């Protein structure tokens, strides 16, 4: 039996198979209610809770459709908090042990985040009588409509307990922050950092520091920028193989574009038997062999534990890299930086 694709936010969807991996994308302004939602929770329309789904998704579709009237084109700002609602949670397998991907609805169904590439957000909410605050980098692109996705650890501490407890339908508040601001100039078909035209990227991520790197990679391999990017070297460090998030996606990019265009170097502190890639930490030897030679069109982005960031920056300085183009994602970079 056939059927329609529908998201947890009652948006009708289509399959976009133009990229490396097929993804579902919303059909803008089209929401599902009534019989088309039957079987969303069950295996098929007749076997699922059809009447309940008609009622529930009818209400969701009505509420979400009403947000089309939002007048602001950007869902987030740096001056005020915006309420966003969790639409779905993805975890396990491809997302790595102890990690969750949380996808939130923008206040308006047709809104973009308003963030720049590489910009991070603050997220706050109440948990056990206390207001908690965390900072996260989106893995979705600034152009994605009506949604923002973040990668978060769900292991230890009160913040992680709150993240682990969030369920679809829960509301939190978000605000735009600073970060690594990469300008996308579509007419010029190039990425820019400050006044520098970027043709090469070296991305170094540890743990959930992979999140901003995923966003940058996704932008760089899309038209029109993929044609101007000469090479991307991605160093991804983790404790063990189970923590490698989106490993399959990254390997698919390497197969699609070839190791000359995109190369991912995995480094594990506790590797399994038969592991053939990097072991230990991101050190000078690895940086010398993996990162492109210093140049004014190379941007090196770093995100991970503070001790890792300091060590990597120190090593790159010793290797002669332009430190104006070696940036950690959490360093302040004004949105008004001239390009």
N, C-alpha and C positions, 0 to 999 in steps of 0.2 A: 504493500500500500504506500503510495507516495504521500507527500505532505509539504508544508511550508517550513522554511527555516525561520526561527524566531528566537530573539535573545531573552535573557531574564528580565529585561526592561520592556518587553513586549514590542520591540522593534523588529519589523520584517527584515530579513537578511538575504544577501546573495553571496556566492562564493567567488572570491577574487583569486584566480590561479595564475596571475601574471608574474608573481614573484617566485622566489626560490621555493617557498612553501605556501600552499593554498591557505587563505584566511577568510573568515566570515566578515563581511562589512555590511553595515546597516543601509537600507534603502531610505534615504532621507525623507522624513515626513510621513512614512508609512508605518502604521502600527497594527498589531494583530489583536483581535478580540473575537469572541464567539467560537464557532466551530473550528476555525483554523488553528486555535490553540489547543484543541483536544489532543491528548497524548503527549504533551510536553513533559509531563512527569511520568507517564506510563509508556509502555513499549509501543503502543499504537492507539489510535483514537478510540477504538471500541473497547480496548482493554484498560485504558487509563480512566482517571476520574474526570470524565468529560465535562459534566455539569459544573463541578467545582472549578475546573480550569477555565471554563467559559466565564464564570463569575469573577474569579481572581484576576485573570489576565484582562478581562474587560475593564476592571477598575485600574489596573496598572497602565493599560494603554491610554485610558482617558486622562489619568494624572500626567503621564509623560507627554502626551500630545499637547497638553495645555502649556507645557514649558517652551514650546516653539515660539510663543509670544514674547520671550525674553528679548529685551531691546539691546542688551550689551552683547557684543560679538565675542568678548573674552570672558571666560568663566572665573578666572582668578586674577587677583591684583596684589600689589606689594603693600597696599595701604589699608586693606580691610579683609576680614575673614569671610569666606564663602562657605555655605553649607552644601556638602555633597553627600550623596547616598551610595552606599556600597551595592553594586549590581551583581557581582559574582566573585568567587574565590577559586583560584587555581593552585593546586599543590600536589606534591608527590612526583615521582618519576622524573620527567624532563626538567622540573623546576628545582630539583635538588633537595636533599634532606634538610629539614628545619627551615625551609624557605616557603613563603606564600606570595603569590601574585594577587594583589587586590585591585579590582577594576571598579572605579567609581563613576557614577553619572555626573556630568557637569550640571549646574543649575538649569541650564537650557539645553534641550535636545539637539539644537543646531549650533551650540557654542563650541569653539575651540578653547584650549586652556589659556591662551594669551602668553604662554611662556616662550622663551627663546630656546634654541637647541643647547643643551647642557645646563640649563637653569634648574635648580632644585626647589622643593616646596617644604613648608612646615605643615604639620598635621596635628590637631589637638582634639581631645575628647575626654569624657569622664569615665573613670574606671574605679570601682570600689570607693566612691566618695571623694576621689581625687582627680584633678584635671591633669592629664598627661600630655606631653609635647614631644614630638619626634620630627626628624628631618629626613626626607627621602628624595631620591632622584627618579623621575618618571622613566618608564621603559617604553611607553607609547610616544608617538611623534607629536610635535606641536600642531601638525595639520589634522590629526585624528579628531573627528567631530563627535561631540557629546560625551566623551569618555576620557579618563586619565587612569593609567595603570602604574602601580608601584610594586617593587620587589622588596619584601621585608623579611627579616629573620623572625622566627617564632620560637625561640629557645628559652632564654633566661631573662629574669628581671620583670618589673611591673609593666614596662612598656611592651615587652614581648607577650606578656600575659594578655594585655589588652588587644594587641594585634591578633593573637590566637583566638580570642573570643568573638571578634567581629564576625557578623553574619550578614548575608544579603538583606537589605532593607534598613540596616543600621546607618545612622547619620553621623558624620564627623565634620570638622571645619578645616579648611585648607587656606593657605596664603602663599603667594609667590615669594621666593627669596632670591638670593644672588646666585653665584656659581660661575661656572665656565660658560661664558656667553659666546657662542659661535653663530655668526651671522650667515644666513642662507640668502644669497643674492641670485634669484631665479633667472633674471635677465642676463646676468653675467655668467650663469651656469657654474658658479664657483662657491665654495665655502670660504669665509673670511674670519680670521681672528685678529681683532684690532685692524691694522692697515695691511696685514699680511694675507695674501692669497694662498690658501692651503691646498697643496697637491699631495701631501703625504701625511698620514696619521700614524702615531705610535700610541697605543692605548694600553695602559697598565692598570689592571684591576685586581683587588684582593677581596675575597668574600663577597658580600653584597655590593662592594665597590664595582662590581661588574655592571650594575644597573645603568649608570650614565653612559658606560661604554656601549652597551647594547643599543641605546637610543642613538648615539652618534653613528654607530655602524649602520643601523637601519636607514638613517638619513643619507649617509655617504654612498650607499649602494643603490639608491633610488635615482631615477632620472630627475633633473638633468645633471646631478652632481657626479654620478658614477663615471661619466665620461672624462671628467677633469681630474679625478682622483687617480694618482699613479699607483700608490701602494698603501695598504693598511697592515700594520703589524700589531697583533693583539696578544699581550702577555697576561694570562689569567692564572692567578695563584689561589690555591685553596688548601685546606687541611687534608682532605681525602677526596677520593673520586666521587663519593656520594654527594658532596657539596657543590659539584660543578653544575651550575645552572645554565640551561639553554645550550648545553654542549652539542647536542644534535644539530641545532640551528646553526651554530658557529661552524661546525664541520661541513654543513651543507653549503655555507657561503664559500668555504675554501674549495669545495668541489666545483661549485658553479663558476667561480671567477679565477681559479687557479692560484697556487701558492705565490706566484709572482705578484698578484694583485691583492690577495687577502691571505694572510697566514696567521693561524692561532697557535700560540705556544702555551701548553698547559704545564703548570708547575705544582706539584703536590708535596706537602710536608710529610705525609704518611702514605706513600704510594703502595698500591697492591702489588702482589707478585706479578712478574712479567710486564711491569710498567716500563715503557720505553721512552717516555718524555721527561721533562724536567723534574728534578727532585730537590727539595730544600726551600731556599728562599730566592727572591729576585735579587741577584747580586750583580756586581760589575761585569763578570764574565758573560752572564746571560744578556745583559743590556748591550754589551759590545757586539755580541753575535746576532742579536735579534732586531735591535732598533736601527732604523735607517741612519745613514751618515748625517751629521749636523748640516742643516741648511735653513734658509729663511722661508722656505715653503713647507717646513715640517712642524706640525704641532704635536707635542707630547702631552698627553692627559693622564693624570694619575688619580686613582681613588681607592682607598683601602684604610686599614688601621693606621693611626698617626705615625707609629714607629716605622711602618713600611714606607709611608709617603716620605718621611724625612730621609730614610736610607737611600731610596731611589733618587730623590732630588740631589742628594750629595754625590752619589755615584755619577749621575749624568753631568753635573757641574765639572767633576774631575775629568770626564771624557770630552769636555769642550763644547757642550751643547749651549745654544743661546737660551739663557734662563728666562728671557721674556716670552719664550715659546714653550717653556716647560711649566705646566700648570697643574695644580691639584684642583679638583672640582669644587672644594669648599673655600678656595681663596676668593676674596671679594673681587668682583669684576663688574663695574657699573654698566647698566643697560645702555647708558648713553655713550659708551666708549666709541670713539670715532672709527669709521672704517674707510 
